[in-house]
Amino acid sequence: MEGVTINRSDSYYDENLMVKNRNRRVGDVLTNYIHPLASLGAGCEIGFFSVVGKNVTIGSGVHIGNCVTIHPGSVIRENCVIGDNCVIGKQPHPGATSRRRNDDDLRPPVIGRGCVLGSGVVLYAGLTMDQEVMVGDLASVRERCAIRRRVIVGRGVALENDVVVGENAKIQTGAYLTAHTVVGAGAFIAPMVITTNDNRMGRDEDSSCRLSGPRIDKNARVGAGALLLPGVAIAPETFVAAGSLVTGDTRPGAVFMGRPARYVRPVPEVEKR
Ligand SMILES: CC(C)(COP(=O)(O)OP(=O)(O)OC[C@H]1O[C@@H](n2cnc3c(N)ncnc32)[C@H](O)[C@@H]1OP(=O)(O)O)[C@@H](O)C(=O)NCCC(=O)NCCS
């Protein structure tokens, strides 16, 4: 407990917490639970009704909101802000008919320093998130994703399993990145973009072997509501116009537009990075 600020009164930190709690007087409430083997750095703040699991490591100056669950072993480096109702380190539980099998032992997530999570964000196990990433309210980041530094993941974005996002990329509100999508550094994914990875929609024996997420290269831009078919490659500095349906690979530095998307012109030099 040394150096930890549990600043909103009445938190309990005790090996026998549950026993103690059972023995509490009527009218007393358990306001949060911090496992005795969790380590919290100096100046951490934890709101009401949050749970910090076994062997969690939290760096100094981390602010954790109300009703947050941090699963065992998770690492949260210094100066992060974790909004209300976040869940960190969730293990996946595939359904009975899911084609994904349960992963045996996904390692706990590591959240880099200075990351900011909005309210209701769910981060699964196996995630690596580098420093200063911002994740908006209600976004979900599935198992084994890798998110590089200074990425913005917008409100309500869904990143399925094994997505990789390069540094400084921006993924805007409501975008859906299917499993195995790769987003290059500095890429821009506009609101409500949809990506796909399975041309047979699950109708074969082992589709997991041939799932193919789109690849969106460095500094490419994909306009609002565009739809990318499985395995397409969006070349560096491509501009996909809003609402386009991308059925094949694009050329570097070119505007593609329409359904299906076709080359229309080069991207102006002033817009390139
Ligand atoms: C590509 C874009 C910039 C428009 O390009 P433009 O060349 O300036 O388009 P114009 O308005 O001059 O229209 C040229 C023609 O293309 C058509 N057009 C324009 N945008 C189109 C699109 N996204 N899809 C299909 N056709 C489009 C126009 O109807 C027009 O057709 P016409 O010549 O038959 O009348 C715009 O469509 C776009 O995608 N903007 C990105 C918006 C976005 O997603 N932002 C994300 C952050 S909010």
The ligand as an SDF file (V2000), in Angstrom:
LIG
                    3D

 48 50  0  0  0  0  0  0  0  0999 V2000
  -13.3850   12.2170  -52.6060 C   0  0  0  0  0  0  0  0  0  0  0  0
  -14.1330   13.4180  -52.0530 C   0  0  0  0  0  0  0  0  0  0  0  0
  -13.1540   14.3300  -51.3350 C   0  0  0  0  0  0  0  0  0  0  0  0
  -14.8470   14.1590  -53.1550 C   0  0  0  0  0  0  0  0  0  0  0  0
  -13.9470   14.3300  -54.2460 O   0  0  0  0  0  0  0  0  0  0  0  0
  -14.2040   15.4370  -55.3600 P   0  0  0  0  0  0  0  0  0  0  0  0
  -13.4320   15.0540  -56.5670 O   0  0  0  0  0  0  0  0  0  0  0  0
  -13.9310   16.7570  -54.7550 O   0  0  0  0  0  0  0  0  0  0  0  0
  -15.7240   15.2880  -55.6660 O   0  0  0  0  0  0  0  0  0  0  0  0
  -16.6630   16.3170  -56.3700 P   0  0  0  0  0  0  0  0  0  0  0  0
  -17.5490   16.8630  -55.3270 O   0  0  0  0  0  0  0  0  0  0  0  0
  -15.8850   17.2720  -57.2210 O   0  0  0  0  0  0  0  0  0  0  0  0
  -17.4860   15.3540  -57.3030 O   0  0  0  0  0  0  0  0  0  0  0  0
  -16.9580   14.8200  -58.4880 C   0  0  0  0  0  0  0  0  0  0  0  0
  -17.8730   13.6990  -58.9370 C   0  0  0  0  0  0  0  0  0  0  0  0
  -17.6630   12.5510  -58.0920 O   0  0  0  0  0  0  0  0  0  0  0  0
  -18.8780   12.2090  -57.4130 C   0  0  0  0  0  0  0  0  0  0  0  0
  -18.4650   11.8810  -56.0640 N   0  0  0  0  0  0  0  0  0  0  0  0
  -17.9340   12.6850  -55.1220 C   0  0  0  0  0  0  0  0  0  0  0  0
  -17.6400   11.9850  -54.0250 N   0  0  0  0  0  0  0  0  0  0  0  0
  -18.0040   10.7280  -54.2760 C   0  0  0  0  0  0  0  0  0  0  0  0
  -17.9230    9.5400  -53.5100 C   0  0  0  0  0  0  0  0  0  0  0  0
  -17.4420    9.5360  -52.2560 N   0  0  0  0  0  0  0  0  0  0  0  0
  -18.3720    8.3910  -54.0510 N   0  0  0  0  0  0  0  0  0  0  0  0
  -18.8760    8.3840  -55.3260 C   0  0  0  0  0  0  0  0  0  0  0  0
  -18.9540    9.4820  -56.0870 N   0  0  0  0  0  0  0  0  0  0  0  0
  -18.5230   10.6470  -55.5710 C   0  0  0  0  0  0  0  0  0  0  0  0
  -19.7360   13.4460  -57.4830 C   0  0  0  0  0  0  0  0  0  0  0  0
  -21.0950   13.1210  -57.4100 O   0  0  0  0  0  0  0  0  0  0  0  0
  -19.3540   14.0130  -58.8170 C   0  0  0  0  0  0  0  0  0  0  0  0
  -20.0010   13.2860  -59.8240 O   0  0  0  0  0  0  0  0  0  0  0  0
  -20.5180   14.0250  -61.1780 P   0  0  0  0  0  0  0  0  0  0  0  0
  -19.2710   14.5440  -61.8420 O   0  0  0  0  0  0  0  0  0  0  0  0
  -21.1830   12.9400  -61.9430 O   0  0  0  0  0  0  0  0  0  0  0  0
  -21.4100   15.1000  -60.7420 O   0  0  0  0  0  0  0  0  0  0  0  0
  -15.2400   12.9670  -51.0720 C   0  0  0  0  0  0  0  0  0  0  0  0
  -16.1210   12.0910  -51.7430 O   0  0  0  0  0  0  0  0  0  0  0  0
  -14.6950   12.1960  -49.8860 C   0  0  0  0  0  0  0  0  0  0  0  0
  -14.5620   10.9900  -49.9220 O   0  0  0  0  0  0  0  0  0  0  0  0
  -14.4120   12.9140  -48.8040 N   0  0  0  0  0  0  0  0  0  0  0  0
  -13.9190   12.2530  -47.5670 C   0  0  0  0  0  0  0  0  0  0  0  0
  -14.9000   12.5020  -46.4410 C   0  0  0  0  0  0  0  0  0  0  0  0
  -14.5540   11.6770  -45.2740 C   0  0  0  0  0  0  0  0  0  0  0  0
  -14.7820   10.4870  -45.2560 O   0  0  0  0  0  0  0  0  0  0  0  0
  -13.9700   12.2840  -44.2430 N   0  0  0  0  0  0  0  0  0  0  0  0
  -13.5840   11.5200  -43.0480 C   0  0  0  0  0  0  0  0  0  0  0  0
  -13.5210   12.3800  -41.8170 C   0  0  0  0  0  0  0  0  0  0  0  0
  -15.1360   12.9780  -41.3550 S   0  0  0  0  0  0  0  0  0  0  0  0
  1  2  1  0
  2  3  1  0
  2  4  1  0
  2 36  1  0
  4  5  1  0
  5  6  1  0
  6  7  2  0
  6  8  1  0
  6  9  1  0
  9 10  1  0
 10 11  2  0
 10 12  1  0
 10 13  1  0
 13 14  1  0
 14 15  1  0
 15 16  1  0
 15 30  1  0
 16 17  1  0
 17 18  1  0
 17 28  1  0
 18 19  1  0
 18 27  1  0
 19 20  2  0
 20 21  1  0
 21 22  1  0
 21 27  2  0
 22 23  1  0
 22 24  2  0
 24 25  1  0
 25 26  2  0
 26 27  1  0
 28 29  1  0
 28 30  1  0
 30 31  1  0
 31 32  1  0
 32 33  2  0
 32 34  1  0
 32 35  1  0
 36 37  1  0
 36 38  1  0
 38 39  2  0
 38 40  1  0
 40 41  1  0
 41 42  1  0
 42 43  1  0
 43 44  2  0
 43 45  1  0
 45 46  1  0
 46 47  1  0
 47 48  1  0
M  END
$$$$
